[in-house]
């Protein structure tokens, strides 16, 4: 029995999604042209990958003559939230605080980075208090 499809984007899927988020939609030929120089991907590889992505619900498609035109089914922000949620759950025992501490301690955030995060947190807290 085959393994269930992962909701997380693979590296190849991420590259395709980057093109789709940038362009809005693209055919397999357009995706291949955008990716082949930097990543050496063949048409059949891109075709197989976007078909899998459609089965997973990452992309939608419409027919345009004989071609399929693919579009992202999830926003970049939605994919980021989903991936970060899985990262927090899987590597930080569901604790956003543990992730934040790791970033501060191990990733050597600058004071400017920390101040920007603090300002963002204060802004978010203000929105919550205002009911937005």
Backbone bond lengths (Angstrom), bond angles and torsions (degrees), N, CA, C in turn:
res aa  C-N    CA-C-N  psi(-1)  N-CA   C-N-CA  omega(-1)  CA-C   N-CA-C  phi
1 X - - - 1.457 - - 1.524 108.19 -
2 X 1.353 118.91 130.20 1.458 120.99 -178.54 1.524 112.12 -69.20
3 X 1.324 113.53 150.79 1.464 119.53 176.79 1.516 110.06 -66.45
4 X 1.352 118.77 146.03 1.462 119.08 175.76 1.530 110.09 -65.93
5 X 1.326 116.27 149.17 1.455 121.67 -179.69 1.525 110.39 -65.04
6 X 1.315 115.11 138.05 1.454 120.78 178.89 1.524 110.11 -76.35
7 X 1.333 117.55 136.88 1.459 118.98 176.92 1.530 111.69 -74.18
8 X 1.324 117.23 -14.96 1.456 121.91 -179.04 1.529 109.77 -82.93
9 X 1.329 116.18 140.48 1.454 121.05 178.80 1.526 110.70 -72.30
10 X 1.328 116.00 135.30 1.464 120.16 171.79 1.527 107.76 -76.72
11 X 1.318 117.42 172.20 1.465 120.58 178.17 1.531 110.88 -59.75
12 X 1.318 117.24 -43.65 1.467 121.24 179.99 1.531 110.48 -64.37
13 X 1.328 116.66 -42.49 1.460 120.44 178.35 1.527 110.82 -64.56
14 X 1.315 116.36 -38.31 1.469 120.91 178.66 1.526 110.49 -61.10
15 X 1.322 117.32 -43.04 1.465 120.75 179.42 1.529 110.56 -62.62
16 X 1.317 117.20 -41.72 1.467 121.04 178.05 1.527 110.02 -65.45
17 X 1.324 116.67 -44.26 1.471 119.68 179.11 1.524 111.20 -61.64
18 X 1.327 117.63 -37.97 1.469 120.12 177.88 1.524 111.06 -58.16
19 X 1.337 116.57 -42.56 1.463 120.46 178.03 1.528 109.94 -65.78
20 X 1.322 117.14 -44.51 1.466 120.31 -178.85 1.529 111.50 -65.97
21 X 1.321 117.75 -40.74 1.470 119.20 177.85 1.523 110.74 -64.14
22 X 1.311 116.88 -35.28 1.464 120.77 179.67 1.526 111.28 -71.48
23 X 1.329 116.93 -44.00 1.469 121.75 -173.58 1.522 114.00 -93.53
24 X 1.315 117.13 -23.09 1.462 120.32 -176.05 1.519 112.45 94.16
25 X 1.329 116.41 -44.29 1.455 121.86 175.95 1.520 108.62 -161.89
26 X 1.328 115.72 160.24 1.459 120.24 -179.90 1.518 109.95 -166.20
27 X 1.329 114.95 152.05 1.468 120.93 173.19 1.525 108.51 -82.25
28 X 1.321 115.86 168.83 1.465 119.90 176.70 1.527 109.62 -61.01
29 X 1.312 117.50 -39.76 1.473 121.22 178.85 1.534 109.69 -60.88
30 X 1.333 117.68 -45.68 1.466 120.79 179.51 1.525 111.68 -64.74
31 X 1.322 116.18 -39.42 1.465 119.63 177.36 1.525 110.62 -63.56
32 X 1.321 115.72 -43.92 1.461 120.28 179.97 1.529 110.41 -61.62
33 X 1.318 116.89 -45.06 1.463 120.51 179.28 1.528 111.49 -61.43
34 X 1.319 116.47 -37.68 1.463 120.52 -179.35 1.525 112.12 -71.09
35 X 1.331 116.84 -27.85 1.467 120.85 -172.92 1.527 115.17 -106.22
36 X 1.336 118.52 -20.52 1.465 119.44 -170.60 1.523 113.58 -66.96
37 X 1.315 119.30 -36.03 1.470 120.08 -177.41 1.532 111.25 -66.07
38 X 1.305 116.44 -47.52 1.466 120.34 -176.42 1.527 112.89 -81.45
39 X 1.330 117.06 -29.83 1.461 119.62 -171.71 1.526 113.92 -121.79
40 X 1.321 117.83 -4.89 1.459 120.59 176.46 1.514 114.11 63.58
41 X 1.330 117.59 32.57 1.460 120.34 -177.31 1.527 110.89 -86.62
42 X 1.305 116.04 136.80 1.459 122.53 177.62 1.530 109.53 -88.02
43 X 1.329 115.38 158.05 1.464 122.27 179.22 1.524 110.96 -52.52
44 X 1.328 117.26 -47.48 1.468 120.21 -176.52 1.526 111.59 -64.99
45 X 1.314 117.07 -33.41 1.469 120.74 177.94 1.527 109.92 -66.34
46 X 1.327 116.28 -45.77 1.466 120.81 179.22 1.525 109.76 -64.32
47 X 1.327 117.34 -42.96 1.463 121.76 179.08 1.525 110.97 -58.73
48 X 1.316 116.71 -48.83 1.471 120.82 179.09 1.526 110.88 -60.61
49 X 1.320 116.44 -42.89 1.465 120.47 -177.45 1.521 111.58 -66.11
50 X 1.339 118.41 -44.37 1.473 118.74 -179.35 1.526 111.37 -69.77
51 X 1.318 118.29 -29.97 1.473 119.74 174.98 1.532 110.44 -64.64
52 X 1.322 116.28 -42.64 1.469 120.40 176.53 1.527 109.90 -63.43
53 X 1.329 116.14 -41.64 1.467 120.36 179.67 1.534 111.11 -63.10
54 X 1.315 116.89 -36.07 1.466 120.42 177.02 1.529 110.28 -66.57
55 X 1.334 116.96 -40.55 1.467 120.77 177.40 1.525 111.02 -63.41
56 X 1.324 117.07 -35.94 1.465 121.87 179.39 1.522 112.23 -76.96
57 X 1.345 116.79 -15.74 1.461 120.07 -179.02 1.519 114.20 90.21
58 X 1.340 117.51 11.85 1.465 120.74 178.87 1.526 111.92 -77.90
59 X 1.343 116.93 -30.13 1.464 121.41 -179.70 1.523 109.59 -132.67
60 X 1.326 114.15 157.95 1.464 121.38 171.23 1.526 106.51 -116.58
61 X 1.313 115.97 168.14 1.461 118.24 176.81 1.515 110.08 -148.08
62 X 1.326 112.86 157.55 1.461 121.47 173.73 1.514 107.22 -133.56
63 X 1.310 116.23 154.35 1.464 120.54 178.36 1.522 108.96 -87.85
64 X 1.316 114.76 138.14 1.457 122.31 174.32 1.521 105.96 -133.30
65 X 1.328 115.75 91.51 1.465 119.58 -171.23 1.518 108.36 68.73
66 X 1.326 116.24 -124.84 1.466 120.24 178.24 1.519 112.19 -89.62
67 X 1.311 117.40 -13.13 1.470 121.20 -175.80 1.528 111.22 -89.44
68 X 1.303 114.66 152.63 1.457 121.93 170.09 1.524 106.81 -102.39
69 X 1.316 115.64 133.04 1.465 121.49 177.59 1.524 106.84 -108.17
70 X 1.321 115.34 120.09 1.466 121.72 -175.01 1.523 110.27 -98.61
71 X 1.326 115.19 146.19 1.465 122.70 177.62 1.523 108.33 -139.28
72 X 1.317 117.22 151.01 1.466 118.88 179.11 1.527 110.91 -66.77
73 X 1.305 116.30 137.50 1.468 121.63 176.57 1.522 110.66 -95.21
74 X 1.320 115.91 -12.72 1.462 121.68 177.41 1.515 108.06 -128.02
75 X 1.311 116.11 146.91 1.458 120.63 177.55 1.521 109.89 -76.99
76 X 1.309 115.98 161.47 1.458 119.95 175.49 1.525 109.41 -59.54
77 X 1.320 116.67 -42.66 1.467 121.20 179.63 1.527 111.08 -62.28
78 X 1.327 116.72 -41.96 1.467 120.38 178.40 1.523 111.65 -63.44
79 X 1.331 116.32 -41.58 1.467 120.11 178.33 1.523 110.81 -65.57
80 X 1.336 116.50 -39.05 1.465 120.21 178.16 1.523 110.85 -63.38
81 X 1.327 116.59 -45.30 1.464 120.37 179.76 1.526 111.19 -61.48
82 X 1.323 115.87 -43.35 1.457 120.46 -179.52 1.527 111.06 -64.33
83 X 1.341 116.58 -47.11 1.468 120.50 -179.07 1.522 110.78 -64.69
84 X 1.320 117.02 -41.54 1.458 119.85 -179.98 1.523 110.89 -66.74
85 X 1.323 116.76 -38.58 1.470 120.14 177.10 1.520 111.59 -60.51
86 X 1.345 116.13 -43.34 1.472 119.78 177.89 1.523 111.05 -66.03
87 X 1.328 116.63 -39.10 1.459 120.75 178.43 1.525 110.82 -61.81
88 X 1.318 116.57 -46.75 1.471 120.66 179.41 1.523 109.82 -62.69
89 X 1.321 117.09 -45.67 1.469 120.47 -179.72 1.528 112.05 -62.95
90 X 1.332 116.67 -45.35 1.461 120.66 -172.49 1.525 114.62 -81.22
91 X 1.307 118.08 -37.15 1.460 120.27 -174.04 1.527 114.55 -107.20
92 X 1.334 116.68 -17.30 1.468 119.78 -176.04 1.525 112.03 -125.53
93 X 1.331 115.84 25.12 1.468 122.85 176.77 1.526 112.80 50.81
94 X 1.313 115.88 35.72 1.458 120.36 177.54 1.517 114.34 76.36
95 X 1.315 118.07 11.50 1.465 121.79 -174.84 1.530 112.01 -104.70
96 X 1.333 118.02 105.80 1.460 119.94 173.76 1.534 111.70 -60.00
97 X 1.322 116.11 -31.86 1.461 120.20 178.68 1.536 110.40 -63.12
98 X 1.328 117.13 -41.16 1.466 120.38 178.56 1.527 110.59 -63.46
99 X 1.332 117.25 -39.31 1.463 120.71 176.45 1.524 110.29 -62.62
100 X 1.327 116.82 -47.34 1.465 120.85 -179.56 1.525 110.92 -60.41
101 X 1.329 116.31 -43.45 1.468 119.45 178.89 1.530 110.66 -62.91
102 X 1.317 116.86 -40.11 1.462 120.48 177.94 1.528 110.39 -61.58
103 X 1.319 116.61 -45.47 1.465 119.74 179.94 1.523 111.34 -61.77
104 X 1.309 116.34 -40.78 1.461 120.33 -178.86 1.522 110.70 -69.78
105 X 1.315 117.16 -45.80 1.461 121.09 -174.36 1.527 113.30 -79.17
106 X 1.320 117.13 -46.47 1.459 120.16 -170.93 1.523 114.57 -95.72
107 X 1.286 117.32 -25.21 1.456 119.45 -177.38 1.525 112.36 -96.02
108 X 1.320 116.73 -0.98 1.449 122.04 175.42 1.528 112.13 53.97
109 X 1.331 115.58 56.59 1.454 120.00 175.82 1.521 108.92 -63.65
110 X 1.313 115.72 141.98 1.457 119.85 178.24 1.526 109.24 -76.45
111 X 1.306 115.90 165.46 1.467 120.10 175.70 1.521 110.47 -60.07
112 X 1.321 117.44 -36.43 1.464 120.52 177.52 1.531 110.69 -62.60
113 X 1.334 116.78 -41.59 1.471 120.69 177.40 1.523 110.35 -61.09
114 X 1.325 116.30 -45.96 1.471 121.20 -178.15 1.522 110.26 -65.13
115 X 1.325 117.88 -41.87 1.474 121.15 178.23 1.530 111.12 -64.04
116 X 1.337 116.70 -39.40 1.466 120.00 177.58 1.524 110.56 -64.13
117 X 1.331 117.22 -40.96 1.468 120.85 176.58 1.523 110.97 -63.65
118 X 1.317 116.12 -43.70 1.469 120.59 179.08 1.527 110.35 -59.86
119 X 1.340 117.23 -46.34 1.468 121.01 179.26 1.524 110.61 -61.21
120 X 1.330 116.80 -40.35 1.465 120.46 178.93 1.529 111.01 -65.21
121 X 1.325 117.21 -41.57 1.463 120.98 178.48 1.524 111.21 -63.16
122 X 1.319 116.79 -41.78 1.466 120.73 178.52 1.526 110.11 -63.76
123 X 1.327 116.62 -41.78 1.465 121.20 177.66 1.530 111.09 -61.95
124 X 1.333 116.68 -45.21 1.457 121.15 179.32 1.524 111.22 -62.92
125 X 1.326 116.55 -41.74 1.458 120.38 178.67 1.511 110.73 -62.20
126 X 1.334 117.06 -40.61 1.467 121.27 177.31 1.513 111.81 -62.20
127 X 1.315 117.18 -39.39 1.464 121.07 177.34 1.510 111.27 -64.10
128 X 1.326 116.68 -41.97 1.469 120.40 179.50 1.524 109.88 -63.85
129 X 1.315 117.02 -41.77 1.468 120.31 -179.67 1.517 111.72 -67.63
130 X 1.348 116.99 -30.87 1.468 121.50 178.39 1.531 111.86 -82.78
131 X 1.341 116.27 -6.17 1.461 121.14 179.09 1.515 113.78 79.22
132 X 1.323 117.67 23.25 1.468 120.99 -179.42 1.496 111.37 -94.56
